[in-house]
Amino acid sequence: MELQVTNSPFNQEQVELLNRLLPTLTDSQRVWLSGYFAAMNGVAGSVSTGAVPAVPTANAAPSVAAISKEVTVLFGSQSGKAQGLAKKFSKKLEEQGFQVTLSSMSDFKPNALKKVQTLLVLVSTHGEGVPPDNAISFHDFLHSKRAPQLDGLQYSVLSLGDTSYEFFCQTGKDFDKRLGELGGKQLAPRVDCDVDFDEPAAEWMSSVLSSLSASSGSSSAAAAGAAVSTASAPESEFSRTNPFQAEVLENLNLNGRGSDRETRHVEISLEGSNLQYEPGDCLGIYPENHPQLVEELIQAMGWNAEELVTINKNGDKRSVREALTHNFEITVLTKPLVEQVAKLTVNTDLNGLVAAGNEQELKAYINGKDLLDLVQDYSLKGIAAAEFISVLRKMPARLYSIASSSKAYPDEVHVTVRTVRYEARGRERYGVCSVQLAERVKAGDSLPVYIQNNPNFKLPESSDTPIIMIGPGTGVAPFRAFLGEREETGAEGKSWLFYGDQHFSTDFLYQIEWQRWLKDGVLTRMDVAFSRDTDQKVYVQHRMLEKSKELYQWLQEGASVYVCGDEKRMAHDVHETLAKIIEQEGGFSSEEAAEYLSRMQQQKRYQRDVY
């Protein structure tokens, strides 16, 4: 829209200048100017006649509190979700005219915290209440005696977690509590998100933006208060909230005849999706519940399987059978779920279980049980389907480390999935996604998928850097992607793989590929541990100790270390083994060895994809 001399207070020269300038301004520049002029009006009312407010130069920060407000956004992220949200929100803040410092907690200098006036923390909780790897050092600093008083700080926390874990969102709760103890003031209340985090995360962002704009008197407060979308805006239209229906190209069992394990290698087409990934990223798959469990639950509750029930806030409806199959989680009990179900019934035993003071009994009860157990144990038949289903948690996607390089397999993605089957309380139990892949998915079928980027598990920037990969069982999946990538790019750096499973003859996943890469020099060396082939169980950490001198030499040469697999046992044992090797071969104390590993993590030379 052009200014005209006849309907403006400007002369001809000014109009021409404005008409050349205004169309070139970005949204953030327009916001800056509106705030600047608002501040000029404020200054004009408080100074003597003739005083002229200083005009900021091109290199100077604007003088308006709302526009020059500096915001520090820190993230702690294991799989990349919190980091992705932090990036999106930082962009939104910049669009509103704020000056944003975005940083991983591991890259942020703790001593700079006392200079920060506005701090936004986005952090996940790893496992049972543990900070993600890149948040450990900052978490430790904040809870140490070296942490400064933060009386001038305003802050807010977005916490990501999973209610199936006892210490739900514990890391976010820790940060929120500690920042308050150090004198900080909440800018907006902490929000704790379950696995379905989009809506609560968007509400938190809108709340923070509104508070920031209100506290700084920004003229863009109305715009800031608008809803903030957490949906990704990548090249592809497909995402976690809009998965791609991908065709399955191949579905093979990697284990040999006679193995008591079943590991599926699934090849999936991404053709037409424009989904992009790098080695280290994950594939999200939305699974279906086992049809037998769905039918048993419907029968136990006495529901009509074809009755329509609401499945989301938009009011969309599906039959009870379809909703329980596709939309809701029924294989895991959580404390919030049991508490919500208890409100739907007058069952005194169930209400007693969730009563205050019985937390340990509730924790013991929900361990390893599913929704059918709860229904049968407390005779819940009679609760209306619509009422019962309304309190269920949405079906979360299952994340699998990608086992392919897109350079080696364009328009494809491969995953390695171990099938979970066991019996408990006289009934067969199934891994939701793993058994679906093993029993009910064949080539030609489709799966709803998306890419979960993981910036915290990536190959070194330099292809000459040596890499040490430790991945027993299905933990070896991303290293198939790593080596496929290095083969395609002609990387010169050395590579060393530690791999383990139960039996050499039946459980050596991708054996032919490792042997080919060893022959071609893509893989420099490989050490294996098959725990059931010897009288004494041997694991990858034992092989690491046997090669401790060479392994330490690789570390001294700048090698990056990658660990993928079970967090509770394997990853913990491998970490302890690495510390022991550094202590033993480097002549360090245990404290110095721990510091050595900590520095490696900060330098991104020690990365873990553990679950």
Buried (B, 14 or more C-beta within 10 A) or exposed (E): EEBEEEEEEBEEEEBEEBBEEBEEEEEBEEBBBBBBEBBBEEBEEEEEEEEEBEEBEEEEEBBBEBBBBEBBBBBBBBBBBBBBBBBBBBEBBBBBBBBBBBBBBBEBEBEEBBEBEBBBBBBBBBBEBBBBBBBBBBBBBBBEEEBBEBEEBBBBBBBBBBBBBBBBBBBBBBBBEBBBEBEBEBBBEBBBBBBBBBEBBBBBBBBBBBBBBEBBBBBBBEBBBEEBBBEBEEEBEBBBEEBBEBBBBBBEBBBBEEBEBBBBBBBBBBEEBEBEBBBBBBBBBBBBBBEEBBBBBBEBBEBEBEBBBBBEEEEEBBBBBBBBBBBBBBBBBBBBBBBBBBEBBEBEEBBEBBEEEEEEEBEEBBEEBBBBBBBBBBEBEEBEBBEBBBBBBBBBBBBBBBBBBBBBBEEBBBBBBBBBEEEEEEEEBBBBBBBBBBEEBEEEEEBBBBBBBBBBBBBBEEBEBBBBBBBBBBBBBBBBBBBBBBBBEEBEBBBBBBBBBBBBEBBBBBBEBBEBBBEEEBBBBBBBBBBBBEEEEBBBBBBBEEBBEEBBEBBEEBBBBBBBBBBEEBBEBBBEBBBBBBBBBBEBEEEEBBEBBBEBBBEBBBBBBBB
